[in-house]
Amino acid sequence: MAFPRPRPARPELPRQRVQTLQCGQGAVRAARFNADGNYCLTCGSDKTLKLWNPHKGTALRTYQGHGYEVLDAAGSFDNSQICSGGADKAVALWDVTTGQVVRKYRGHAGKVNCVQFNEEATVIVSGSIDSTVRCWDCRSRRPDPIQVLDEAKDGISSVKLSAHEILTGSVDGRVRRYDLRTGQLFSDYIGSPITSVRFSKDGQCVLAASLDSTLRLLDKDTGELLGEYTGHRSTTYRLDCVLNEQDTHVGCASEDGHVYFWDLLEGSLALSLPVGQGVVQSLAFHPRLPCLLVATQGQVTLWREDTFQPEGNPD
């Protein structure tokens, strides 16, 4: 007789602040976990990029090389390289250990809002206010992008990658998905400027945040609207949305100093987290743990579930 499997534990949401990073970078434009969630990157309005161990609250290295504020960054799967994009219209590839710029890609006609590596970290994909997405080969010396995706009619606010897809959100109100295996483009019209997009962990759904203060969950293949989530305020700024590590809840930054989480299936508000004064600039959810990074003004806070026991004193 087979025993029934134990029921999975109820997912916990991050509710307690366990760490505060005073970044010293001016306004923090983005906070991003690395691939395994052990480290994070913060992008500053003072042109710097910083690498942290957010769980211990320690700064590990500062990267200087952008000519203007840094707007987004991402780490490679093996933690050896970082890519970043900035208001200086440049995309930079960094060596983590030496802190040096390995290569700088110039081709965008406006500030670079978002950057991502592909899985093997051989290509950087960047999205810009110039309405294009550009793909850069990290291994070649050629200065030109290997591909330019120029279907958007307005700035690109967000880019995400899966094994064979590029997902983009644009100020023109469309979510576009490029299937690189078939060479096809799929487009879904939201109607309001998109601020952030992401794939669900199972790869079946797309989450999109937009400036009508609404978060939408779409079926990736059909474009069908599966859920709408409201209650936060998003009318002016480029705010991040997230899914938790179990795909059970969706979350979004808000202009009222809170982070909101909704039950993905029910659509009900599960948590309103007061994190600070003013706009929540950036969010990142840990890949495996109920752990959230939140950037407000010049600091980043790390939040964990209620049952988490911090070592020593928080902060």
C-alpha positions as CSV (number, residue, x, y, z in Angstrom):
1,M,0.0,0.0,0.0
2,A,1.4,3.4,-1.0
3,F,1.3,6.0,1.7
4,P,-0.1,9.4,0.6
5,R,2.5,12.1,0.1
6,P,2.7,14.6,2.8
7,R,1.0,17.9,2.0
8,P,3.4,20.6,1.0
9,A,3.8,23.2,3.7
10,R,1.7,26.4,3.3
11,P,3.9,29.0,1.6
12,E,5.1,31.7,3.9
13,L,5.5,35.3,2.8
14,P,8.3,37.6,3.9
15,R,6.9,39.7,6.8
16,Q,9.9,40.5,9.1
17,R,12.8,42.8,8.2
18,V,16.1,41.1,9.1
19,Q,18.7,43.3,7.4
20,T,19.1,46.9,6.2
21,L,21.8,47.8,3.7
22,Q,22.7,51.5,3.7
23,C,24.0,51.5,0.2
24,G,25.6,54.9,-0.1
25,Q,24.9,55.0,-3.8
26,G,22.4,57.9,-3.9
27,A,19.0,56.5,-4.9
28,V,19.1,52.7,-5.5
29,R,17.6,52.1,-9.0
30,A,17.5,48.3,-8.8
31,A,18.3,45.5,-6.4
32,R,18.8,42.0,-7.9
33,F,19.6,38.6,-6.4
34,N,22.3,36.5,-8.1
35,A,21.4,33.1,-9.6
36,D,21.6,31.1,-6.3
37,G,20.3,34.0,-4.1
38,N,23.4,34.1,-1.9
39,Y,24.4,37.6,-3.1
40,C,22.8,40.6,-4.5
41,L,23.6,43.6,-6.7
42,T,22.5,47.2,-6.2
43,C,22.5,49.8,-8.9
44,G,23.0,53.4,-7.8
45,S,22.2,56.9,-9.1
46,D,25.9,57.7,-8.3
47,K,27.0,55.6,-11.3
48,T,28.2,52.7,-9.2
49,L,27.2,49.0,-8.9
50,K,27.7,47.2,-5.6
51,L,27.9,43.5,-4.7
52,W,26.6,42.4,-1.3
53,N,26.0,39.5,0.9
54,P,22.5,40.8,1.9
55,H,22.0,38.0,4.5
56,K,25.0,39.2,6.5
57,G,24.6,42.8,5.5
58,T,28.1,43.1,4.1
59,A,29.3,45.0,1.1
60,L,31.8,42.9,-1.0
61,R,32.8,45.1,-3.9
62,T,32.0,48.3,-5.7
63,Y,32.1,48.5,-9.5
64,Q,32.8,51.8,-11.2
65,G,32.7,52.4,-15.0
66,H,29.3,53.8,-16.0
67,G,29.2,57.4,-17.0
68,Y,25.7,58.0,-15.5
69,E,23.3,56.3,-13.2
70,V,23.1,52.5,-13.3
71,L,19.5,51.3,-14.0
72,D,19.8,47.4,-14.0
73,A,22.2,44.6,-13.5
74,A,22.3,40.8,-13.5
75,G,24.8,38.1,-12.5
76,S,25.9,35.1,-14.6
77,F,24.9,31.6,-13.6
78,D,28.4,30.8,-12.3
79,N,28.8,34.2,-10.5
80,S,31.9,35.1,-12.5
81,Q,30.4,38.0,-14.5
82,I,28.0,40.8,-14.1
83,C,26.1,42.7,-16.8
84,S,24.7,46.2,-16.3
85,G,22.9,48.9,-18.2
86,G,22.7,52.6,-17.5
87,A,21.5,56.0,-18.4
88,D,24.8,56.5,-20.3
89,K,23.2,54.3,-23.0
90,A,25.9,51.7,-22.4
91,V,25.8,48.0,-21.5
92,A,28.8,46.8,-19.5
93,L,30.2,43.3,-18.9
94,W,32.2,43.0,-15.6
95,D,34.6,40.5,-14.2
96,V,33.3,39.9,-10.6
97,T,36.7,39.1,-9.1
98,T,38.8,41.9,-10.6
99,G,36.0,44.5,-10.6
100,Q,37.1,45.6,-14.1
101,V,34.9,46.2,-17.2
102,V,35.6,43.4,-19.6
103,R,33.6,45.0,-22.5
104,K,31.3,47.9,-23.0
105,Y,28.6,47.7,-25.7
106,R,27.4,50.9,-27.2
107,G,24.6,50.9,-29.8
108,H,21.5,52.0,-27.9
109,A,20.3,55.5,-28.7
110,G,18.8,56.0,-25.2
111,K,19.2,54.9,-21.6
112,V,19.3,51.1,-21.0
113,N,16.5,50.2,-18.7
114,C,17.0,46.4,-18.3
115,V,19.7,43.7,-18.9
116,Q,19.7,39.9,-18.7
117,F,22.2,37.1,-19.4
118,N,21.1,34.0,-21.3
119,E,21.4,30.7,-19.5
120,E,25.0,30.1,-20.5
121,A,26.0,33.8,-20.0
122,T,27.2,33.9,-23.6
123,V,24.7,36.6,-24.7
124,I,23.5,39.8,-22.9
125,V,20.0,41.0,-23.8
126,S,19.4,44.7,-23.2
127,G,16.2,46.8,-23.5
128,S,16.3,50.6,-23.9
129,I,14.1,53.7,-23.9
130,D,15.0,53.8,-27.7
131,S,12.3,51.0,-28.2
132,T,14.8,48.3,-29.1
133,V,16.0,45.1,-27.6
134,R,19.6,44.2,-28.5
135,C,21.5,41.0,-28.1
136,W,25.3,41.2,-27.5
137,D,27.7,38.3,-27.9
138,C,29.9,38.2,-24.8
139,R,32.6,36.0,-26.5
140,S,33.2,38.0,-29.7
141,R,35.1,41.3,-30.0
142,R,32.6,42.7,-32.5
143,P,31.0,45.9,-31.3
144,D,27.6,45.4,-33.0
145,P,24.7,43.4,-31.6
146,I,24.1,40.0,-33.0
147,Q,20.4,40.8,-33.1
148,V,18.1,43.8,-32.8
149,L,14.4,43.4,-31.9
150,D,12.7,46.7,-32.9
151,E,9.0,45.8,-33.0
152,A,8.1,48.0,-30.0
153,K,6.6,51.4,-30.7
154,D,7.9,52.9,-27.4
155,G,10.6,52.3,-24.8
156,I,11.4,48.9,-23.4
157,S,10.9,48.8,-19.7
158,S,11.6,45.1,-18.8
159,V,13.3,42.1,-20.3
160,K,13.3,38.5,-19.1
161,L,14.7,35.3,-20.6
162,S,13.9,31.6,-20.6
163,A,15.8,28.8,-22.2
164,H,14.6,29.8,-25.7
165,E,12.4,32.9,-25.3
166,I,12.8,36.6,-24.8
167,L,10.0,38.3,-22.9
168,T,9.7,42.1,-23.1
169,G,7.4,44.8,-21.7
170,S,7.1,48.1,-23.4
171,V,5.7,51.6,-22.7
172,D,3.5,51.0,-25.8
173,G,1.3,48.7,-23.6
174,R,2.3,45.4,-25.2
175,V,3.9,42.3,-23.8
176,R,6.0,40.6,-26.5
177,R,7.4,37.1,-26.5
178,Y,10.0,36.0,-29.0
179,D,10.4,32.3,-29.5
180,L,13.9,31.8,-30.6
181,R,13.5,28.2,-31.7
182,T,10.6,28.9,-34.1
183,G,11.5,32.5,-34.9
184,Q,8.0,33.6,-33.9
185,L,6.7,36.8,-32.2
186,F,3.7,36.7,-29.9
187,S,2.2,40.0,-28.7
188,D,-0.4,40.7,-26.1
189,Y,-2.0,44.1,-25.7
190,I,-2.5,45.4,-22.2
191,G,-3.2,49.0,-23.1
192,S,-1.4,50.7,-20.3
193,P,2.4,51.2,-20.3
194,I,4.2,48.1,-19.0
195,T,6.7,48.6,-16.1
196,S,7.8,45.0,-15.5
197,V,7.3,41.5,-16.9
198,R,8.3,38.0,-15.7
199,F,7.8,34.3,-16.4
200,S,6.3,32.1,-13.7
201,K,8.7,29.4,-12.5
202,D,6.7,26.7,-14.3
203,G,7.1,28.6,-17.6
204,Q,3.3,28.5,-18.2
205,C,2.4,32.1,-17.3
206,V,3.5,35.7,-17.8
207,L,3.1,38.3,-15.1
208,A,2.9,42.0,-16.2
209,A,2.7,45.2,-14.1
210,S,1.5,48.4,-15.7
211,L,0.8,52.1,-15.0
212,D,-3.0,51.6,-14.5
213,S,-2.2,50.2,-11.0
214,T,-3.0,46.7,-12.1
215,L,-1.0,43.4,-12.1
216,R,-2.1,40.9,-14.7
217,L,-1.4,37.2,-15.1
218,L,-1.5,35.9,-18.7
219,D,-1.5,32.4,-20.1
220,K,1.8,32.4,-22.0
221,D,0.6,30.4,-25.0
222,T,-2.9,31.8,-25.5
223,G,-2.6,35.2,-24.0
224,E,-5.7,34.6,-22.0
225,L,-6.1,36.8,-18.9
226,L,-5.9,34.4,-15.9
227,G,-5.9,37.0,-13.1
228,E,-6.0,40.7,-12.2
229,Y,-4.6,42.1,-9.0
230,T,-5.2,45.6,-7.7
231,G,-4.8,47.6,-4.5
232,H,-1.3,49.0,-5.0
233,R,-0.5,52.4,-6.6
234,S,1.5,52.5,-9.9
235,T,0.9,55.5,-12.1
236,T,4.3,57.2,-12.7
237,Y,7.3,55.0,-12.0
238,R,8.9,51.9,-13.4
239,L,8.0,49.4,-10.7
240,D,8.9,45.7,-10.4
241,C,6.6,42.8,-10.0
242,V,7.6,39.3,-8.7
243,L,6.4,35.8,-8.1
244,N,7.3,34.1,-4.8
245,E,9.6,31.0,-4.8
246,Q,6.6,28.6,-5.0
247,D,4.6,30.4,-7.7
248,T,1.7,30.7,-5.2
249,H,1.7,34.5,-4.8
250,V,2.3,37.5,-7.0
251,G,3.8,40.7,-5.7
252,C,4.3,44.3,-6.8
253,A,6.1,47.4,-5.6
254,S,3.9,50.4,-5.0
255,E,4.3,54.2,-5.0
256,D,2.8,54.4,-1.4
257,G,5.8,52.8,0.4
258,H,4.3,49.3,0.5
259,V,4.9,46.0,-1.2
260,Y,1.6,44.1,-2.0
261,F,1.2,40.3,-2.4
262,W,-1.9,38.5,-3.7
263,D,-2.9,34.9,-3.8
264,L,-2.2,33.9,-7.4
265,L,-5.3,31.7,-7.8
266,E,-7.8,33.5,-5.6
267,G,-6.7,37.0,-6.5
268,S,-7.2,38.1,-2.8
269,L,-4.8,40.4,-1.1
270,A,-2.5,38.3,1.1
271,L,-0.1,40.9,2.5
272,S,0.5,44.6,2.5
273,L,4.0,45.1,3.7
274,P,5.0,48.7,4.9
275,V,8.6,49.0,3.9
276,G,9.4,52.7,3.9
277,Q,8.6,56.3,2.9
278,G,7.9,57.1,-0.7
279,V,8.2,54.9,-3.8
280,V,9.4,51.4,-3.6
281,Q,12.1,51.5,-6.3
282,S,12.8,47.8,-6.9
283,L,11.9,44.3,-5.8
284,A,13.7,40.9,-6.1
285,F,12.4,37.6,-4.8
286,H,14.9,34.9,-3.7
287,P,14.9,31.9,-6.1
288,R,14.3,29.2,-3.4
289,L,13.4,30.9,-0.1
290,P,10.6,33.2,1.2
291,C,13.0,36.1,1.1
292,L,12.5,39.5,-0.5
293,L,14.8,42.4,-1.4
294,V,13.3,45.8,-1.4
295,A,14.9,49.1,-2.5
296,T,13.6,52.4,-1.2
297,Q,15.5,55.6,-1.7
298,G,19.1,55.0,-0.7
299,Q,18.7,51.7,1.2
300,V,17.8,48.0,0.6
301,T,16.0,45.9,3.1
302,L,15.9,42.1,3.3
303,W,12.7,40.5,4.5
304,R,12.1,36.9,5.7
305,E,9.1,34.8,6.9
306,D,7.9,35.1,10.4
307,T,9.3,31.8,11.5
308,F,12.9,32.7,10.4
309,Q,15.3,33.1,13.2
310,P,18.1,35.7,12.5
311,E,21.5,35.0,13.7
312,G,22.4,37.6,16.3
313,N,20.5,40.9,16.1
314,P,18.6,42.1,13.0
315,D,20.1,45.1,11.3
